[in-house]
Protein backbone atom coordinates (compact mmCIF):
# COMPACT_ATOMS: atom_id res chain seq x y z
CA UNK A 1 0.00 0.00 0.00
CA UNK A 2 1.23 3.50 -0.83
CA UNK A 3 1.00 6.10 1.95
CA UNK A 4 1.00 9.54 0.38
CA UNK A 5 -0.91 12.69 1.21
CA UNK A 6 -3.15 14.21 -1.46
CA UNK A 7 -1.97 17.76 -2.09
CA UNK A 8 -4.97 19.89 -3.09
CA UNK A 9 -2.89 22.72 -4.61
CA UNK A 10 -0.91 20.28 -6.72
CA UNK A 11 -4.11 18.59 -7.95
CA UNK A 12 -5.75 21.95 -8.73
CA UNK A 13 -2.70 22.94 -10.81
CA UNK A 14 -3.36 20.02 -13.19
CA UNK A 15 -6.48 21.49 -14.81
CA UNK A 16 -7.92 24.87 -15.75
CA UNK A 17 -11.46 24.27 -17.05
CA UNK A 18 -14.46 25.45 -15.03
CA UNK A 19 -17.39 23.33 -13.86
CA UNK A 20 -15.56 20.07 -14.58
CA UNK A 21 -15.19 18.04 -11.34
CA UNK A 22 -12.04 15.94 -10.95
CA UNK A 23 -11.97 13.01 -8.52
CA UNK A 24 -9.04 12.98 -6.08
CA UNK A 25 -10.16 10.29 -3.65
CA UNK A 26 -12.86 7.89 -2.54
CA UNK A 27 -14.25 6.85 0.81
CA UNK A 28 -16.73 3.99 0.82
CA UNK A 29 -19.20 4.95 -1.94
CA UNK A 30 -18.33 8.67 -1.81
CA UNK A 31 -15.98 10.68 -4.01
CA UNK A 32 -13.98 13.80 -3.19
CA UNK A 33 -13.94 16.08 -6.24
CA UNK A 34 -12.04 19.29 -6.93
CA UNK A 35 -13.73 21.88 -9.13
CA UNK A 36 -12.83 25.31 -10.41
CA UNK A 37 -15.94 27.44 -10.82
CA UNK A 38 -16.65 30.86 -12.29
CA UNK A 39 -19.84 32.66 -13.28
CA UNK A 40 -23.25 30.94 -13.37
CA UNK A 41 -24.03 27.25 -13.26
CA UNK A 42 -27.47 25.75 -13.97
CA UNK A 43 -30.43 25.27 -11.66
CA UNK A 44 -30.47 21.60 -10.63
CA UNK A 45 -31.00 19.20 -7.77
CA UNK A 46 -29.89 15.75 -6.71
CA UNK A 47 -33.01 13.80 -5.82
CA UNK A 48 -31.25 10.92 -4.02
CA UNK A 49 -28.32 12.49 -2.18
CA UNK A 50 -27.04 15.41 -0.16
CA UNK A 51 -24.07 17.34 -1.58
CA UNK A 52 -21.23 19.08 0.27
CA UNK A 53 -19.45 22.21 -1.02
CA UNK A 54 -16.16 23.24 0.68
CA UNK A 55 -14.37 26.40 -0.46
CA UNK A 56 -10.60 25.99 -0.74
CA UNK A 57 -9.85 29.36 -2.35
CA UNK A 58 -12.07 32.32 -3.27
CA UNK A 59 -15.74 33.03 -2.68
CA UNK A 60 -18.96 31.60 -4.05
CA UNK A 61 -22.71 31.83 -3.64
CA UNK A 62 -25.18 28.96 -3.71
CA UNK A 63 -28.56 30.31 -4.77
CA UNK A 64 -31.82 28.64 -3.75
CA UNK A 65 -35.32 29.49 -4.94
CA UNK A 66 -35.97 31.19 -1.59
CA UNK A 67 -32.55 32.56 -0.61
CA UNK A 68 -28.80 32.04 -0.84
CA UNK A 69 -25.72 31.13 1.16
CA UNK A 70 -22.34 32.86 0.67
CA UNK A 71 -19.21 30.80 1.23
CA UNK A 72 -15.59 31.95 1.61
CA UNK A 73 -12.28 30.13 1.98
CA UNK A 74 -12.49 27.58 4.78
CA UNK A 75 -16.31 27.39 4.80
CA UNK A 76 -18.63 24.60 3.73
CA UNK A 77 -22.32 23.96 3.21
CA UNK A 78 -24.38 20.77 2.97
CA UNK A 79 -27.20 20.92 0.42
CA UNK A 80 -29.98 18.48 1.37
CA UNK A 81 -31.12 16.01 -1.27
CA UNK A 82 -33.86 17.27 -3.56
CA UNK A 83 -33.18 20.97 -2.91
CA UNK A 84 -32.87 22.94 -6.14
CA UNK A 85 -29.75 25.11 -6.21
CA UNK A 86 -27.44 27.08 -8.50
CA UNK A 87 -23.79 27.71 -7.61
CA UNK A 88 -22.17 30.96 -8.75
CA UNK A 89 -18.78 32.64 -8.41
CA UNK A 90 -18.01 36.13 -9.66
CA UNK A 91 -14.26 35.33 -9.78
CA UNK A 92 -12.65 31.92 -10.09
CA UNK A 93 -13.23 29.86 -6.96
CA UNK A 94 -11.71 26.50 -6.05
CA UNK A 95 -13.97 24.07 -4.22
CA UNK A 96 -14.18 20.48 -3.09
CA UNK A 97 -17.43 18.58 -3.52
CA UNK A 98 -18.21 15.39 -1.61
CA UNK A 99 -20.94 13.18 -3.06
CA UNK A 100 -21.65 9.54 -3.90
CA UNK A 101 -20.03 7.91 -6.94
CA UNK A 102 -22.04 8.35 -10.11
CA UNK A 103 -23.66 11.70 -9.25
CA UNK A 104 -23.90 13.90 -12.36
CA UNK A 105 -22.89 17.51 -11.70
CA UNK A 106 -26.08 18.92 -13.26
CA UNK A 107 -28.43 16.35 -11.71
CA UNK A 108 -31.25 15.61 -14.15
CA UNK A 109 -30.87 19.02 -15.86
CA UNK A 110 -29.34 18.52 -19.29
CA UNK A 111 -26.85 21.29 -20.05
CA UNK A 112 -23.69 22.14 -21.95
CA UNK A 113 -22.15 22.29 -18.45
CA UNK A 114 -22.85 18.60 -17.78
CA UNK A 115 -19.38 17.18 -17.14
CA UNK A 116 -17.97 13.75 -17.80
CA UNK A 117 -18.25 11.69 -14.63
CA UNK A 118 -15.56 9.81 -12.71
CA UNK A 119 -12.55 11.70 -14.13
CA UNK A 120 -9.51 11.22 -11.87
CA UNK A 121 -6.46 13.49 -11.57
Number of C-alpha atoms within 10 A of each C-alpha: 3 4 5 6 6 10 9 14 11 9 15 17 8 10 15 11 11 17 20 20 26 25 21 19 14 14 11 7 9 14 20 18 22 28 23 21 25 19 14 13 20 19 16 19 23 21 13 12 15 16 19 16 22 19 21 20 17 17 22 25 16 18 16 16 10 7 8 13 12 15 18 16 15 12 14 18 15 12 18 15 13 15 15 18 20 17 22 20 20 13 12 16 21 23 27 22 22 20 21 18 16 11 17 19 23 20 18 13 15 11 13 8 14 17 16 11 15 16 12 12 14
